[in-house]
């Protein structure tokens, strides 16, 4: 199972046959064939095997760093890497592959170098060591070290330091772009937002004008919106507080720069930066609060979209009925009908739910509780918070253990205490965050008081 946000070996890589700004052809080739081509273009088959292996590790890691950081795509290009040795690695379209080099690449193309304690493939800068020299690995120097008995790992340590390690047998799969495919905005919650918040806070260290996000928890709250707006202002983007594709990749580009991820002195990405706040692998036959969220969205969509079934209960159990509802939803919207919640299914589900919710007129509710308006947490304000407070006040009249809040439209300490008590009373995980699972129970109880 691939950990959320961790590198994988791409099935293919898109190579630009020229310098980045040159009007040249892009070609898509299998990643393993790309590394064979680069190795056959840059080193000699007569070199000692340990030297060849050290070079292949470096070439693979360099390419993976470009793919993982979306180095060129974050700058608006439509390719992963160039074949210009001024910028990247040598690649000669259609060239012959040395037999022994190809065999070695087949063995180790899914192994790569990283710094200990970091996640991303290390930017293993190198040059030939004769006509060009650089701070990283010397390709001809690896020959001398191999002849002295150095192992491939020892050769890499000689050039990149003792704190490197090799990741073996990384999974090979199609690489999705990091942009979620749906604009991230106020009231949403997911792991992509958690990563986004961490990136903005790191950028803020270099750009103090940006406000710091206090709650890095995957909820797109008002502090996140303020940080996004200021980032957009500083970098001359549309100031709407919404992270669409242009803003997403500008954040990625600046983050890459301040972290120096394309440099030998890279700060690195630590595992805690990718720690998920939402379960990313929901397993059939289990209970989870995240499944309550899925069931809520499916129930609403199934109610309003003819031809789709609705989950009968929002109980968090990932049973056959829920699995079938997911499968029907996927088939209806042209997705692989697996019955499993993947990133694509999740984003499509949120998109459809939001469209339905936005289209419902106020008179539809006839004074009853409305559909879930978006995630709410401490520090937020607005009409949704006012509704939350109204519902909590009505429910507190029935349950004395839930403290009264005030209908101010601001999610302060009083509202936080009421939310926590409500969640505890109804056996919902006490997070202080109001999501679909909490909202569903709250509206049900509120409607009963009406």
HUCOR-V808411 format. One record per pair of residues at least 12 apart in sequence whose C-alpha atoms are under 10 Angstrom apart, sorted by the first residue. I is the first residue (numbers start at 1). GAP is how many residues later the second one is. D is the distance in Angstrom with one decimal. If there is no record, write none. Layout:
i->[I;I]
gap->[GAP;GAP]
d->[D;D]
This chain:
i->[1;1;2;2;2;3;3;3;3;3;4;4;4;4;4;4;4;4;5;5;5;5;5;5;5;5;5;5;5;5;6;6;6;6;6;6;6;7;7;7;7;7;7;7;7;7;7;7;7;8;8;8;8;8;8;8;8;8;8;8;8;8;9;9;9;9;9;9;9;9;9;9;9;9;9;9;9;9;9;10;10;10;10;10;10;10;10;10;10;10;10;10;11;11;11;11;11;11;11;11;11;12;12;12;12;12;12;12;12;12;12;12;12;13;13;13;13;13;13;13;13;13;13;13;13;13;13;13;13;13;14;14;14;14;14;14;14;14;14;14;14;14;14;15;15;15;15;15;15;15;15;15;15;15;15;15;16;16;16;16;16;16;16;16;16;16;17;17;17;17;17;17;17;17;17;18;18;18;18;18;18;18;18;19;19;19;19;19;19;19;19;20;20;20;20;20;20;20;20;20;21;24;26;26;26;26;26;27;27;28;28;29;31;31;31;31;31;31;32;32;32;32;32;32;32;33;33;33;33;33;34;34;34;34;34;34;34;34;35;35;35;35;35;35;35;35;35;35;35;35;35;36;36;36;36;36;36;36;36;36;36;36;36;36;36;36;36;37;37;37;37;37;37;37;37;37;37;37;37;38;38;38;38;38;38;38;38;38;38;38;39;39;39;39;39;39;39;39;39;39;39;39;39;39;39;40;40;40;40;40;40;40;40;40;40;40;40;40;41;41;41;41;41;41;41;41;42;42;42;42;42;42;42;42;43;43;43;43;43;43;43;44;44;44;45;45;45;45;45;45;46;46;46;47;47;47;47;47;47;47;48;48;48;48;48;48;48;49;49;49;49;49;49;49;49;50;50;50;50;50;50;50;50;50;50;50;50;51;51;51;51;51;51;51;51;51;51;51;51;51;51;52;52;52;52;52;52;52;52;52;53;53;53;53;53;53;53;53;53;53;53;54;54;54;54;54;54;54;54;54;54;54;54;55;55;55;55;55;55;55;55;55;55;55;56;56;56;56;56;56;56;56;57;57;57;57;57;57;57;57;57;57;57;57;58;58;58;58;58;58;58;58;58;58;58;58;58;59;59;59;59;59;59;59;59;59;59;60;60;60;60;60;60;60;60;60;60;60;61;61;61;61;61;61;61;61;61;61;61;61;61;62;62;62;62;62;62;62;62;62;62;62;62;63;63;63;63;63;63;63;63;63;63;64;64;64;64;64;64;64;64;64;64;65;65;65;65;65;65;65;65;65;65;65;65;66;66;66;66;66;66;66;66;66;66;67;67;67;67;67;67;68;68;68;68;68;68;69;69;69;69;69;69;69;69;69;70;70;70;70;70;70;71;71;71;71;71;71;71;72;73;73;73;73;74;74;74;74;74;74;74;74;74;74;74;74;74;74;75;75;75;75;75;75;76;76;76;76;85;88;88;89;89;89;107;108;108;108;109;109;109;109;110;110;110;110;110;110;111;111;111;111;111;111;112;112;112;112;112;112;112;113;113;113;113;113;113;113;113;114;114;114;114;114;114;114;115;115;115;115;115;115;115;115;115;115;115;116;116;116;116;116;116;116;117;117;117;117;117;117;117;118;118;118;118;118;118;118;118;118;119;119;119;119;119;119;119;120;120;120;120;120;120;121;121;121;121;121;122;122;122;122;122;122;122;122;122;122;122;123;123;123;123;123;123;123;123;123;123;124;124;124;124;124;124;124;124;125;125;125;125;125;125;125;126;126;126;126;127;127;127;128;128;128;129;129;135;135;135;136;136;136;136;136;136;137;137;137;137;137;137;138;141;141;142;142;142;142;143;145;153;153;160;160;176;176;178;178;178;178;178;179;179;179;179;179;179;179;179;179;180;180;180;180;180;180;180;180;180;181;181;181;181;181;181;181;182;182;182;182;182;182;182;182;183;183;183;183;183;183;183;183;183;184;184;184;184;184;184;184;184;184;185;185;185;185;185;185;185;185;185;185;185;185;185;186;186;186;186;186;186;186;186;186;186;186;186;186;186;187;187;187;187;187;187;187;187;187;187;187;187;187;187;187;188;188;188;188;188;188;188;188;188;188;189;189;189;189;189;189;189;189;189;189;189;190;190;190;190;190;190;190;190;190;190;190;191;191;191;191;191;191;191;191;191;191;192;192;192;192;192;192;193;193;193;193;193;193;193;193;194;194;194;194;194;194;194;194;194;194;194;194;195;195;195;195;195;195;195;195;195;196;196;196;196;196;196;196;196;196;196;196;197;197;197;197;197;197;197;197;197;197;197;197;197;197;198;198;198;198;198;198;198;198;198;198;199;199;199;199;199;199;199;199;200;200;200;200;200;200;200;200;200;200;201;201;201;201;201;201;202;202;202;202;203;203;203;203;203;203;203;203;203;204;204;204;204;205;206;206;206;206;207;207;207;209;209;209;209;210;210;210;210;210;210;210;210;210;211;211;211;211;211;211;211;211;211;212;212;212;213;213;213;213;215;215;215;216;216;217;217;217;217;218;218;218;219;219;219;219;219;219;219;220;220;220;220;220;221;221;221;221;221;221;221;221;222;222;222;222;222;222;222;223;223;224;224;225;225;225;225;226;226;226;226;227;228;228;228;228;228;228;228;229;229;229;229;231;231;231;232;232;232;232;235;235;235;235;237;256;256;278;279;280;280;280;281;281;281;281;282;282;282;282;283;283;283;283;283;284;284;284;284;284;284;284;284;285;285;285;285;285;286;286;286;286;287;287;287;287;287;288;288;288;288;289;289;289;289;289;289;289;289;289;289;290;290;290;290;290;291;291;291;291;291;291;291;291;292;292;292;292;292;292;292;292;292;292;292;293;293;293;293;293;293;293;293;293;294;294;294;294;294;294;294;294;294;294;294;294;295;295;295;295;295;295;295;295;295;295;295;295;295;295;295;296;296;296;296;296;296;296;296;296;296;296;296;296;296;297;297;297;297;297;297;297;297;297;297;297;297;298;298;298;298;298;298;298;298;298;298;298;298;299;299;299;299;299;299;299;300;300;300;300;300;300;301;301;301;301;301;301;301;301;301;302;302;302;302;304;304;305;305;305;307;307;307;308;308;308;308;308;308;308;309;309;309;309;309;309;309;310;310;310;310;310;310;311;311;311;311;312;314;314;314;314;315;316;318;320;322;322;323;323;323;323;323;324;324;324;324;325;326;326;326;326;326;326;327;327;327;327;329;329;329;330;330;330;330;330;333;333;333;333;335;353;353;354;354;354;356;357;357;357;357;358;358;367;367;368;368;368;368;368;368;368;368;369;369;369;369;369;369;369;369;369;369;369;369;369;369;370;370;370;370;370;370;371;371;371;371;372;372;372;372;372;372;372;372;372;372;373;373;373;373;373;373;374;374;374;374;375;375;375;375;375;375;376;376;376;376;376;376;376;377;377;377;377;377;377;377;377;377;377;377;378;378;378;378;378;378;378;378;378;378;379;379;379;379;379;380;380;380;380;381;381;381;381;381;382;382;382;382;383;383;383;384;384;384;385;385;385;385;385;385;385;385;386;386;386;386;386;386;387;387;387;388;388;388;388;388;388;388;388;388;388;388;389;389;389;389;389;389;389;389;389;389;389;389;390;390;390;390;390;390;391;391;391;391;391;391;391;391;391;392;392;392;392;392;392;392;392;392;392;392;392;393;393;393;393;393;393;394;394;394;394;394;394;394;395;395;395;395;395;395;395;395;395;396;396;396;396;397;398;398;398;399;399;401;401;401;401;401;402;402;402;402;402;402;402;402;402;403;403;403;403;403;403;403;403;404;404;405;405;405;415;416;416;416;416;417;418;419;419;419;419;419;419;420;420;420;422;422;422;423;423;423;423;426;426;426;428]
gap->[170;280;168;169;171;271;272;273;277;278;187;188;270;271;272;275;276;277;63;114;115;173;186;187;190;266;268;269;270;271;62;113;114;115;164;265;268;57;58;60;61;62;112;113;114;163;164;165;168;56;59;60;102;112;113;161;162;163;164;165;166;167;22;23;51;55;58;59;100;101;102;103;160;161;162;163;164;165;166;20;21;22;54;57;58;100;161;162;163;164;165;166;18;19;20;21;160;161;162;163;164;16;17;18;19;20;21;22;68;160;161;162;163;14;15;16;17;18;19;20;21;22;50;51;54;66;67;68;161;162;12;13;14;15;16;17;20;53;64;65;66;67;68;12;13;14;19;63;64;65;66;67;68;69;76;78;12;61;62;63;64;65;66;67;68;75;62;64;65;66;67;73;74;75;76;63;64;65;66;67;68;69;73;62;63;64;65;66;67;68;69;52;57;59;61;62;63;64;67;68;56;58;52;53;54;55;56;52;66;51;52;64;29;32;33;78;79;141;28;70;73;74;76;77;78;64;69;72;73;76;26;29;56;57;58;59;71;75;21;22;24;25;28;54;55;56;66;67;70;71;74;20;23;24;55;59;60;61;62;63;65;66;67;68;69;70;73;53;54;55;56;57;58;59;60;61;64;65;68;18;21;22;45;51;52;53;54;55;57;59;13;14;16;17;19;20;21;50;51;52;58;59;62;63;66;12;16;50;51;52;55;56;57;58;59;60;61;62;48;49;50;51;54;55;56;57;13;17;47;48;49;85;86;97;12;13;55;58;85;96;97;54;57;96;52;53;54;55;56;57;52;54;55;54;93;95;96;97;99;100;94;95;96;97;98;99;101;51;52;55;94;97;98;102;103;92;93;95;96;97;99;100;101;102;103;104;105;88;89;90;91;92;93;94;95;96;99;100;101;104;105;48;49;52;53;87;90;91;94;100;48;51;52;54;55;89;98;99;100;102;103;83;85;88;89;92;97;98;99;100;101;102;103;69;71;82;83;84;85;87;88;97;100;101;45;48;49;52;53;55;56;96;48;51;52;53;54;55;56;67;95;96;99;109;53;54;55;63;64;65;66;67;68;78;79;81;98;29;30;31;50;53;54;64;65;66;67;45;48;49;50;51;52;53;61;62;63;64;48;49;50;51;52;53;59;60;61;62;63;64;105;19;26;27;50;51;59;60;61;62;63;64;200;17;18;19;25;26;49;58;59;60;61;16;17;46;48;49;56;57;58;59;60;15;16;47;48;49;55;56;57;58;59;196;197;13;14;15;16;22;55;56;57;195;196;12;13;14;54;108;110;12;52;53;107;109;110;51;52;109;183;184;186;187;192;193;107;108;179;182;183;186;178;181;182;185;186;190;191;181;104;176;179;180;103;104;105;171;172;173;174;175;176;177;178;179;180;182;171;174;175;177;178;179;170;173;174;177;42;37;38;36;37;38;62;60;61;62;59;60;61;63;57;58;59;60;61;62;55;56;57;58;59;60;12;53;54;55;56;57;58;40;43;47;51;52;53;54;55;46;49;50;51;52;53;154;45;46;47;48;49;50;51;151;152;153;154;46;47;48;49;50;152;154;46;47;48;151;152;153;154;46;47;148;149;150;151;152;153;154;149;150;151;152;153;154;155;141;146;148;149;150;151;45;46;140;147;148;38;42;43;44;139;140;141;142;143;144;146;13;37;137;138;139;140;141;142;143;145;12;13;32;35;36;138;139;140;12;13;34;35;137;138;139;12;13;33;138;12;13;14;12;13;14;12;13;24;25;129;20;22;23;24;127;128;18;19;20;21;22;23;21;14;18;13;14;16;17;12;13;12;13;104;105;167;168;14;67;70;71;74;13;64;65;66;67;68;69;70;73;12;13;64;65;68;163;164;166;167;63;64;162;163;166;167;170;61;62;63;162;165;166;168;169;59;60;61;62;63;64;65;164;168;12;36;41;57;58;59;60;61;64;34;35;36;37;39;40;43;55;56;57;58;59;189;33;34;35;36;37;38;39;55;56;57;188;189;190;194;32;33;34;35;38;185;186;187;188;189;190;193;197;247;248;30;31;32;33;162;185;186;187;188;247;28;29;30;31;32;88;89;185;186;187;246;27;28;29;30;86;87;88;89;90;156;157;26;27;28;83;84;85;86;87;88;89;26;27;82;84;85;86;23;24;25;26;27;31;50;84;21;22;23;24;25;26;79;80;81;82;83;84;21;22;23;77;78;79;80;81;82;20;22;24;28;32;47;52;55;56;59;77;15;16;17;18;19;20;21;22;23;26;27;30;31;76;14;15;17;18;19;20;57;74;75;76;52;53;55;56;57;59;60;74;12;13;24;27;28;31;51;52;54;55;12;13;15;23;26;54;52;53;56;57;28;48;49;51;52;53;54;55;56;23;27;51;54;53;48;49;52;53;24;27;51;18;21;22;25;16;17;18;19;20;21;22;23;24;12;13;14;15;16;17;18;19;20;12;14;15;12;13;14;15;162;163;164;57;61;58;59;60;61;58;59;60;58;155;156;157;158;214;216;22;154;155;156;157;153;154;155;156;157;158;159;160;19;154;155;156;157;158;159;156;157;17;18;15;16;17;18;13;14;15;16;14;12;13;14;15;19;20;23;12;13;14;18;16;19;20;14;15;18;19;12;15;16;19;13;12;13;12;12;61;62;63;59;60;61;62;36;58;59;60;34;35;36;57;58;33;34;35;36;38;39;55;56;32;33;34;35;38;30;31;32;33;28;29;30;31;32;27;28;29;30;25;26;27;28;139;140;146;147;148;149;26;27;145;146;147;23;24;25;26;27;31;50;146;21;22;23;24;25;26;143;144;145;146;148;21;22;23;142;143;144;145;146;147;17;20;22;24;28;32;47;52;55;56;142;143;15;16;17;18;19;20;21;22;23;27;28;30;31;141;142;14;15;16;17;18;19;20;57;75;76;140;141;143;144;13;14;17;49;52;53;55;56;57;74;75;139;12;13;14;16;24;27;28;31;51;52;54;55;12;13;14;15;23;26;54;52;53;56;57;71;72;28;48;49;51;52;53;54;55;56;23;26;27;51;49;52;24;47;51;21;22;25;17;18;19;20;21;23;24;12;13;15;16;17;19;20;12;14;15;16;18;19;12;13;14;15;13;122;123;126;127;122;121;22;19;17;18;14;15;16;17;18;13;14;15;16;14;12;13;14;15;19;23;12;13;14;18;16;19;20;14;15;16;18;19;12;15;16;19;13;18;19;18;19;20;15;13;14;15;16;13;15;80;83;23;75;76;78;79;80;81;82;18;19;21;22;70;71;73;74;75;76;77;78;79;81;14;17;69;70;73;77;65;68;69;72;12;16;62;63;64;65;66;67;68;71;12;14;15;62;63;66;60;61;62;65;58;59;60;61;63;64;12;35;56;57;58;59;63;33;34;35;38;39;42;54;55;56;57;58;32;33;34;35;36;37;38;54;55;56;31;32;33;34;37;29;30;31;32;27;28;29;30;31;26;27;28;29;25;26;27;25;26;27;22;23;24;25;26;27;30;49;20;21;22;23;24;25;20;21;22;17;19;21;22;23;27;31;46;51;54;55;15;16;17;18;19;20;21;22;25;26;29;30;15;16;17;18;19;56;16;48;51;52;53;54;55;56;58;12;13;14;15;23;26;27;30;50;51;53;54;12;13;14;22;25;53;48;51;52;53;54;55;56;27;47;48;49;50;51;52;53;54;22;25;26;50;52;47;48;51;23;26;17;20;21;23;24;15;16;17;18;19;20;21;22;23;12;13;14;15;16;17;18;19;13;14;12;13;14;17;15;16;17;18;15;14;12;13;14;15;19;23;12;13;14;16;19;20;14;15;18;19;12;15;16;13]
d->[8.6;9.2;9.0;7.4;9.9;8.8;9.1;9.1;9.0;9.8;8.4;9.7;6.9;7.7;6.9;9.7;7.3;9.5;9.4;9.1;9.6;8.7;9.2;8.9;8.8;9.4;9.4;6.1;8.7;8.9;8.7;6.7;7.4;9.7;9.9;8.7;7.9;8.1;9.0;9.0;6.3;9.5;7.5;6.5;7.4;7.9;8.5;9.6;9.0;8.4;9.6;8.2;8.5;9.9;9.7;9.7;6.0;5.4;5.9;6.7;8.4;7.4;7.8;9.3;9.5;7.3;9.2;9.3;8.4;6.1;8.8;9.4;9.2;6.4;6.0;4.5;6.3;8.0;7.9;8.2;6.3;9.1;8.2;8.2;9.3;9.3;8.7;5.9;5.5;5.5;5.5;9.2;8.6;5.8;5.7;8.0;9.9;6.2;5.5;5.4;7.5;6.4;5.4;4.1;4.6;8.0;8.9;8.4;9.9;9.7;8.9;7.5;8.5;8.3;5.6;5.7;6.3;5.5;9.2;9.6;7.5;10.0;8.9;9.4;7.9;8.0;6.4;7.9;9.9;9.4;6.4;5.5;4.3;6.5;8.8;8.9;9.4;9.4;8.2;5.1;5.3;6.7;8.5;5.3;6.3;7.7;8.7;9.5;6.0;6.1;5.2;5.4;6.7;10.0;8.4;9.7;9.0;9.6;8.7;6.2;7.6;6.2;4.5;6.2;8.5;9.6;10.0;9.0;6.0;5.3;7.3;9.8;8.1;8.5;8.4;9.7;6.1;5.9;5.6;9.4;9.9;9.7;10.0;9.5;6.3;7.3;5.5;8.7;7.8;7.3;9.1;8.2;7.9;9.1;8.4;6.5;9.2;8.3;8.2;9.9;8.9;9.9;8.4;6.9;9.5;9.6;8.8;8.7;8.9;8.8;9.5;9.8;9.1;9.2;9.6;8.3;9.5;9.6;9.1;9.0;7.1;7.0;9.5;6.2;8.4;9.0;8.4;8.7;9.0;9.5;9.3;9.4;10.0;7.5;9.5;9.4;10.0;9.9;7.5;9.7;7.0;6.4;8.4;9.7;9.9;8.7;9.7;8.7;7.0;9.4;7.3;8.5;9.7;9.7;9.3;10.0;9.4;6.5;8.2;9.6;6.8;5.5;8.9;8.9;6.1;8.4;8.9;8.2;6.0;6.8;8.0;8.5;7.0;7.7;6.3;8.9;9.3;8.6;9.9;8.8;7.5;9.3;8.9;6.6;5.5;5.1;7.6;10.0;9.8;9.3;8.2;9.7;7.6;6.4;10.0;7.4;9.4;9.2;8.4;8.7;8.5;8.8;7.0;8.5;8.4;10.0;9.9;9.2;8.8;9.2;8.4;7.8;5.7;6.0;9.3;9.7;6.8;8.2;9.0;6.1;6.5;7.0;8.2;9.1;8.5;9.4;9.1;9.6;8.3;6.6;8.6;9.4;8.0;8.5;8.0;9.4;9.9;9.1;8.6;7.5;8.5;8.5;8.5;9.8;9.7;6.4;8.1;6.6;6.3;9.8;9.9;9.2;9.7;10.0;9.2;9.1;6.4;9.7;8.9;9.4;8.9;6.5;9.2;9.6;6.4;7.1;10.0;8.8;8.8;8.6;9.1;8.0;9.9;9.5;8.7;8.2;8.2;8.9;5.7;8.7;8.6;7.5;5.9;5.1;8.9;9.7;8.4;8.0;8.7;8.7;5.1;5.4;8.5;7.7;5.5;8.6;8.7;8.2;6.5;7.8;9.7;9.4;7.3;8.0;9.4;9.0;8.2;8.3;9.2;8.3;8.6;6.9;8.0;9.7;8.1;9.7;9.1;6.0;9.0;9.7;9.9;9.5;8.9;7.4;9.7;9.2;8.2;4.6;6.9;8.8;6.5;6.3;10.0;9.8;8.9;8.5;9.2;6.8;9.9;7.8;9.9;8.4;9.3;8.6;8.8;8.2;6.8;7.9;7.6;9.4;9.1;9.6;8.9;7.6;7.6;9.2;7.0;5.8;6.7;8.8;8.5;9.1;8.5;8.5;10.0;7.6;7.2;9.9;8.8;8.4;5.4;7.7;7.7;9.9;8.2;9.8;7.9;9.7;7.7;9.9;9.4;8.9;9.8;9.6;7.4;8.7;8.5;9.2;9.0;6.5;8.0;7.7;6.3;8.4;9.0;9.9;10.0;8.8;9.3;9.4;8.1;5.0;5.7;7.8;9.3;5.5;6.1;6.7;6.3;9.3;9.7;9.9;8.3;8.5;8.8;8.8;7.4;6.9;5.2;5.2;6.9;9.0;8.9;8.4;7.3;9.9;8.3;8.2;9.8;8.7;9.7;8.5;9.0;9.3;9.7;9.8;8.0;9.6;8.5;6.1;8.4;8.6;10.0;9.9;10.0;9.7;9.8;9.6;6.8;5.1;6.3;5.9;8.5;8.0;7.4;10.0;6.4;6.6;9.9;9.1;8.8;9.8;8.2;9.3;7.7;9.2;5.7;7.7;9.4;8.8;9.6;9.3;7.1;7.6;8.9;9.4;9.0;8.0;9.1;9.3;7.9;8.5;9.5;6.9;7.5;8.3;8.1;8.2;8.8;8.1;8.3;9.0;9.8;8.6;7.1;7.6;9.6;9.0;7.9;8.7;9.0;7.8;9.6;8.8;10.0;9.7;10.0;9.7;8.8;9.9;8.5;4.7;6.5;8.5;6.2;5.3;9.0;9.1;9.6;7.2;7.3;8.9;6.4;9.6;8.6;8.0;9.0;9.6;9.1;9.0;9.7;9.9;9.4;9.5;9.5;8.0;7.8;9.9;9.4;8.5;9.2;9.9;8.3;6.8;5.3;5.3;7.3;7.3;6.6;5.4;4.5;5.6;6.2;9.5;9.8;8.4;5.5;5.3;6.9;8.8;8.1;9.5;8.7;9.7;6.7;5.8;4.6;6.3;9.0;9.9;8.8;5.7;5.6;6.3;7.2;9.1;9.0;8.9;9.1;5.9;4.4;6.1;8.6;9.2;9.7;7.6;9.6;9.3;5.6;5.5;6.0;9.1;9.4;9.5;8.9;9.1;9.4;8.2;8.2;6.2;7.4;9.5;9.9;9.7;8.6;5.3;5.2;4.8;6.7;9.8;7.1;5.5;5.9;6.1;9.7;9.4;9.0;8.3;10.0;6.9;6.3;8.6;9.5;9.4;8.9;9.2;9.2;9.7;9.4;8.6;9.7;10.0;7.9;8.2;8.5;7.8;9.8;8.0;8.2;9.5;9.8;9.5;7.0;5.6;5.8;6.0;8.9;7.8;9.9;6.9;7.5;9.2;9.3;7.6;8.9;8.2;6.9;6.5;9.3;9.7;9.1;8.8;7.5;6.7;5.9;7.1;9.2;10.0;6.2;8.7;9.8;5.9;8.1;9.7;6.6;9.5;8.3;9.2;8.1;9.6;9.7;6.0;6.7;9.9;7.4;8.8;7.6;9.7;8.5;5.3;7.4;8.0;9.1;9.6;6.5;8.7;9.4;9.3;9.5;9.0;8.2;8.0;8.0;10.0;9.9;10.0;8.4;9.8;8.8;8.7;9.2;8.3;9.5;8.4;6.4;9.5;9.9;6.6;7.6;9.7;7.2;9.6;9.2;8.6;9.2;7.7;8.1;9.8;7.3;8.5;7.8;9.4;8.1;7.1;8.8;9.8;8.8;7.2;8.2;9.7;6.5;8.2;8.7;7.3;6.6;5.4;4.5;7.1;10.0;9.5;8.8;9.6;9.3;9.6;7.7;9.8;9.1;6.0;5.0;6.6;9.3;8.9;9.5;6.2;8.5;9.7;9.0;7.4;9.6;9.5;7.2;4.9;6.4;8.6;9.8;8.1;5.0;5.7;6.9;9.7;8.1;6.6;8.1;7.6;9.7;7.7;8.1;9.1;9.7;6.9;5.5;6.3;8.8;9.9;10.0;7.5;4.2;4.4;6.4;9.1;9.5;9.7;9.9;9.3;8.1;5.9;5.4;8.1;9.0;9.6;6.1;5.8;8.8;9.4;8.3;5.2;4.3;6.0;9.0;9.0;8.4;8.5;6.7;9.5;8.7;8.7;5.3;6.9;8.6;8.4;7.2;6.2;9.2;9.3;9.7;9.9;8.4;5.7;8.9;8.2;8.3;5.6;5.9;6.1;8.7;8.2;7.2;9.9;9.2;8.8;9.6;9.8;8.6;8.1;4.8;6.8;6.7;9.1;9.5;9.6;9.4;6.0;5.6;3.9;7.3;8.6;8.4;7.9;8.4;7.4;7.2;9.3;8.5;9.1;7.6;10.0;6.6;6.3;8.4;8.6;9.8;9.0;8.4;9.6;9.1;9.7;9.3;8.2;8.0;8.6;9.9;9.7;9.1;6.8;9.3;8.5;5.8;8.1;7.4;9.2;8.6;9.7;6.9;8.8;9.3;9.6;9.8;8.4;9.9;6.7;9.4;9.6;9.7;9.8;6.6;8.8;7.3;7.7;9.0;6.1;9.2;9.9;9.6;8.5;7.9;7.9;8.7;7.3;7.9;8.2;7.2;9.2;9.2;7.7;6.4;9.0;8.9;9.8;8.7;9.6;9.8;7.2;7.9;8.2;9.3;8.3;9.8;7.1;6.0;9.4;9.1;6.6;8.5;8.9;9.1;9.8;9.7;8.9;9.9;9.9;7.1;9.9;9.1;9.0;9.7;9.4;7.7;8.7;8.4;8.5;5.8;8.4;8.9;5.8;6.4;9.9;9.6;8.4;7.8;8.7;9.9;7.0;5.3;9.0;9.7;7.5;9.0;8.3;9.0;6.8;9.2;8.6;6.9;9.8;9.5;9.2;9.8;10.0;9.5;9.9;9.0;6.4;9.3;8.5;6.4;8.0;9.4;9.6;6.8;7.9;7.9;8.6;9.8;9.8;9.5;7.8;8.8;9.4;10.0;8.1;7.3;7.1;8.6;7.8;6.4;9.5;9.3;9.7;9.3;9.5;7.2;5.8;8.1;8.0;8.3;8.4;9.7;8.7;5.0;7.2;8.9;10.0;9.7;6.8;10.0;8.0;8.3;5.2;7.1;7.3;8.4;9.8;9.2;4.5;7.8;9.3;9.9;8.6;9.3;8.1;9.9;7.1;9.0;9.2;9.2;8.1;9.4;9.6;9.0;9.6;9.9;7.1;9.2;8.3;7.7;8.3;8.6;7.5;7.8;9.9;7.9;7.4;6.8;8.8;9.8;7.1;9.5;8.0;9.0;8.1;4.9;6.1;7.9;9.0;7.4;9.0;8.1;6.8;5.2;5.4;8.2;9.7;8.0;5.8;5.6;7.6;8.0;5.0;4.4;6.2;8.9;8.6;5.1;6.8;8.1;9.7;8.5;5.7;9.0;8.0;7.7;9.6;9.4;7.0;9.6;7.2;9.9;9.6;9.3;8.3;8.2;8.0;4.8;6.8;6.6;9.1;9.5;9.0;8.9;5.4;6.0;4.3;7.7;8.9;9.6;7.4;5.6;9.4;9.3;8.1;9.6;8.0;7.4;5.3;5.8;9.3;9.9;9.4;9.6;8.7;8.5;9.6;8.9;8.9;8.6;8.2;8.4;9.3;8.7;9.3;8.3;6.1;8.7;7.6;5.5;8.0;7.4;9.0;8.9;7.1;10.0;8.8;9.0;9.2;9.0;9.1;8.0;9.9;8.6;6.2;9.4;9.6;9.8;9.8;9.0;6.5;7.3;9.7;7.6;9.2;9.3;9.7;9.8;7.0;7.5;9.0;6.3;9.4;9.9;9.1;8.1;6.0;6.5;9.9;9.6;8.7;7.3;7.6;8.1;7.6;9.6;9.8;8.3;5.2;7.5;8.4;8.2;9.8;8.9;9.8;9.8;7.2;8.4;8.9;8.4;9.8;8.9;8.3;9.8;7.3;6.2;9.8;9.9;7.5;9.5;8.4;9.8;8.5;10.0;9.7;7.7;9.9;9.7;9.1;8.7;9.4;8.4;7.4;9.5;9.9;6.4;6.6;9.9;7.8;9.3;9.5;8.5;5.8;9.1;7.4;8.3;8.4;9.7;6.5;9.5;9.8;9.7;9.3;9.0;6.5;9.2;9.9;9.8;7.8;8.4;9.5;8.8;8.8;9.8;9.2;8.3;9.8;10.0;8.6;4.9;7.0;9.1;9.3;9.2;6.3;9.6;7.7;8.0;5.0;6.9;7.5;8.5;9.5;4.3;7.6;9.4;9.9;8.5;9.4;8.3;9.5;6.8;10.0;8.9;9.1;9.1;8.2;9.5;9.9;9.3;9.9;9.8;9.7;8.6;9.2;9.9;9.2;7.0;8.3;7.8;10.0;9.2;8.9;8.5;10.0;8.1;9.3;7.9;5.8;9.4;9.9;7.4;8.5;9.6;9.9;7.8;9.4;9.4;8.6;5.2;7.7;9.3;6.8;6.2;10.0;9.5;9.8;8.7;9.4;9.6;7.4;9.8;8.9;8.3;8.2;8.3;9.0;9.9;9.4;7.7;6.1;9.4;9.4;6.2;7.5;8.9;9.5;9.6;9.8;9.1;8.8;9.1;8.3;7.1;7.9;9.5;7.0;5.6;5.0;7.7;10.0;9.3;8.9;8.1;8.7;5.8;5.1;6.9;9.9;9.9;6.7;8.9;9.3;7.8;9.4;9.2;6.5;4.8;6.4;9.1;8.4;5.1;5.8;7.5;9.9;8.1;6.5;7.6;7.7;9.7;6.9;5.3;6.1;9.0;9.5;8.4;6.1;5.4;8.1;8.6;5.3;4.3;5.9;8.9;8.9;5.2;6.7;8.9;9.5;6.2;9.1;7.6;9.5;9.9;8.3;8.1;5.0;6.2;6.4;10.0;9.1;10.0;8.7;5.6;6.2;4.1;7.2;8.6;8.0;9.7;7.9;9.9;8.4;8.5;10.0;9.1;8.7;9.1;8.8;8.4;8.6;9.2;8.9;6.5;6.4;5.3;7.7;7.5;8.9;8.4;9.6;6.8;8.8;9.2;8.6;7.9;6.0;9.4;9.5;9.0;9.4;9.6;6.9;7.1;9.8;8.4;5.7;8.8;9.5;7.4;7.3;9.1;9.3;8.4;7.1;7.7;8.1;7.4;9.2;9.3;7.8;6.2;7.4;8.1;9.7;8.7;9.1;9.8;8.7;6.3;9.4;9.8;6.9;8.8;8.8;7.7;9.3;9.9;6.4;5.9;9.4;9.0;7.2;8.4;9.8;8.6;9.6;8.9;9.2;9.7;8.0;9.0;8.8;9.2;7.1;8.3;9.8;7.8;8.3;5.7;8.2;8.6;5.3;5.9;9.4;9.3;7.8;8.7;10.0;7.0;5.3;8.9;9.7;7.3;8.7;8.8;6.6;8.2;6.5;9.4;9.1;9.5;5.9;8.4;9.7;7.9;8.8;8.6;5.8;7.7;7.5;8.7;9.7;5.2;8.4;9.4;8.4;9.5;8.2;9.6;6.9;9.3;9.3;8.8;8.0;9.3;9.3]
